[in-house]
Amino acid sequence: MGHPVGTVARFAGVTVRTLHHYDEIGLLSPSGRTSAGYRSYDDADLDRLQQILFYRELGFSLEEIATILDDPGASPRDHLRRQHELLTARIRRLREMVEAIERTMEATKMGIRLTPEERFEVFGDVDPDDYAEEVEQRWGGSEEYRQSQERTARYSKEDWLRQKAENDDWGARLTALMDSGAAPESPEAMALAEEHRQLICRWFYDCSYQVHTCLADMYLADSRFTAYYENIKPGMTAYVSAAIHANAISRA
């Protein structure tokens, strides 16, 4: 039983004019005609139309599709296998594009609107995008996260460089204090711990003493933070953690 051209156009999602054009160029000629002379498509015609639409979706021209479908050495199974491979490759590529866009969205939300060269200048070999998803998963519902997102979204390259300079200066003075032999519970070390807390408050979020001590514990527990401080000076992670705890206790 044949299907009229209007019905075929409707469930195939194409126009009647498109089907007429396919017929005119010999790409899809209906197998029959109604008594009134209208085009009528049987199941084999519909199978061919499905193949045409698949290849069109994959970006093939009508001329290329005609050559592929009229290849006497290709079976319907061959076409399905080829389309599966092409669609799988496209899905993989689209997923990669989506991931790239999501990383860009996260970077924008984090306020990181820097070129690769500028990122290296500001952050060294640490890419903030590598941590954005984890940060949101761990702290996304907190007030501190909201404040940090809001503030950093306004930062320019110059702002990030100022933040880096302040942090580097703090690290240099902490290194000098450690070299002097001062204990992490000393007034000087606690003063630098308080300055560290104030840096966070000024640049990112309101950092309470409770939050600050939680950060101090994380510096010891998370190897990435440990590596950051140990690269400044071996032993600094434990030193700064102890100083932060001592400072918090003194302020209680």
N, C-alpha and C positions, 0 to 999 in steps of 0.2 A: 504494500500500500504506500503510495507516494505522499510526500508532504509538500504543501504549497509554499511558494517562495516567501510569503509574508510570515507564515508560521516559523519557517527555518530561520529567517532573519531575526525574529523575536527571541527565540530560545538560544541562538548563537551569539546574540549581542552585537549584531552588525546591521547595517542598513540594507534595504532591498536593492538600493543602487549599487552597493558593494557586490552583492551576489550577481547582479546583472553584469557588472564589470568583469568579475571572475569568469563569467560565461563568455563574454565577448573576447577575452584574451586567451581562452582555451584552458584556463587554470582549473576551473570547476564547471563543467557542463552538466546540467541535470540529465538524468537518465530517461526522463519521460516528460510528457506534456499532458495537460488535462484536455478534456474534450473541447474546452474553450480556447485551447492553445497556450495556457499558462504553464510556466515551468513547474516541474514536479520532481522532488528529490527522494531517492530511495535510501536505504540504510548505508549502502556503500558510498553514496554521495556524501552522506553526513560524516562518515569516517574520514573521507578525504578533506572535508571542510575542517574537521577537528585538527587534522595534521597541518593544514594551511595556517590555521589560527595559532597553533603552537609555534610554528616556525616564525610567523609574523611577530609574535610576542618576544621571540628571541632575537629579533632584529634583522632577519633575512629579508631580502627584496623579493618581490613576486617572481622575478625571473629566476632567482636562485631557488626559490621554493619549487617552481615548475621543474627545474632540472633535477632536484633531489627526488621529488615524488614520482617522476617519470623514469627514474633509473630502474631498468629491468632487473638489475642484480640485487635490489634492496627489497626486503620483505617488510611487512608491517611491523614485525618484531624488531627488525633493524632500526626502523624509524623511532620506535618507542625507546629503544636502548640509547640511541643517539640523543633524543630529546631529554631523556633522564640525565645523561651525562652533562648536557649543556645547561639544563636547569639547575642541577646540583652545583655546577661551577658558578652560575649566576648567584645562587643563594649564598654560597660561600663569600663571593665578592661583596654582595649586599650586606652581609653580616659584618664584614670587615669595614665597610663604609659606615654602617651604623655605629660600630664601636669607635671609629675615629671621630664621628660627630659627637658621640656621647662624651668622649674625652675632651673635645673642644668645649662642649657645653659645661662640663665640670670645671675646666680651666677658667672659662669666662665667669662662672659663678664664684669661683675662688678669687677672682680678680687678677688672674695670671694672664695678662694680655701682652706677653713679651715674645720677641723673636727667639729662635733657638740660641743665637749668640748672646742675647740679653739674658736669657734664662741661665746660661752657663755663668755669665758675669755675676749674676745675683745669687744663684743657688749652687754654683759649682756643678758637680756631676750628679746631684740629687734632683730628680724631676718631680715637682709637686703633684703632677697628674698621677704618679704611681701610688700616691697615698690618698687621693681625694675620695675614692669610693670607700676605702676602709674608714677614713675619718668620719664620713657621713653615717656609715653603718654603726659605728661605735658611739658617736656623740651627736648624731643628727637631731635628736629631740631636745637637746640641752640649750639653755639660755646662752651658755658660753659659745656654742657653735653658731647660734644665730648672730650674736654680736660679731664674731670673727668674720662670718660671711659678709655682713653688712659693711664692716670697716674695710676689709681687704678688697672688696669690689671697687672701691674708689682709688686704690693705690696705683700710682704710676711707677715707671721704672725708677725714677729718682726717689720715690718714697721707699721702694724696696731696698735701694742702695743705702739710704740713710739708716733703715732698720738694720741692715747687715753691718754697717760701720759701727753702730752702737753695740751690737752683739759681739762683734770682733774685739772692740775695745774692752768690753766686759770680760771676755775670755782671756785677753792678754793680762789684765790686772789680776784675774783669779790665778792665772799661771804664775805670776810673780809672787803672789801671796803664798801659794803652795811651795814655791822654791825657797821662800823665807823660813819655812818650817812651822808656820802658824797652823794651829789645829782647826779643824772644821767647825769646832764649837767656840772658836775665838770671836771676839766682837767684830774684828775685821772681816772674817769669813761670813758671819751672819749678816753684816752690812751688805756684802756682795750678793748674798742670797736674797736679801730684801730688794736689792736693785734688780736682780733677775725677775722677781715677781712684778716689780713695777714696769719693767720692759714689756712683759706680757700684757699687763693692764693697759699700757699706753698704745701698744700696736695691735693687739688682738681682742682681748676680752677682759672683763673684770675678774681677776684671778684671786680668789679668797685664799687664806692660809690652808684651808682644808684641801682645796683643789691643788694648791702648790705642792703639798706633801704627797698627794696622789701622783702628781707628775714626777716627783722625786723617786717614788717607788717604781714608776714605769721606766725611768731612765735606767734603772738597774735590771729590770725584768725584760725589757725589749732590746734585743741585740742591736737594732738599728740606732737607737738613741745612745746605747753604750758605745758603739763605734764612733758616733759623732763626737762625744766628749773625749774618748780615748785618743782620737786623732788630734785633738788640741793638745792634750798632755796625758800620758799614761797615768792612771790612778784618779783622773779628774771625776769620773762618774760617781764613784763612791764618795769622794770628797764633797762634791756639790750636793749630793743627796743628803749626806749627813748635815751639811751646813743649812740646807733648807729646813730639815726637821728641827734642828736646834733653833733656828730663827722663829719658826712657828710656835715652838714651846715657849720661847721668851716673850712672845706677843700675846699668849693666852691670858 
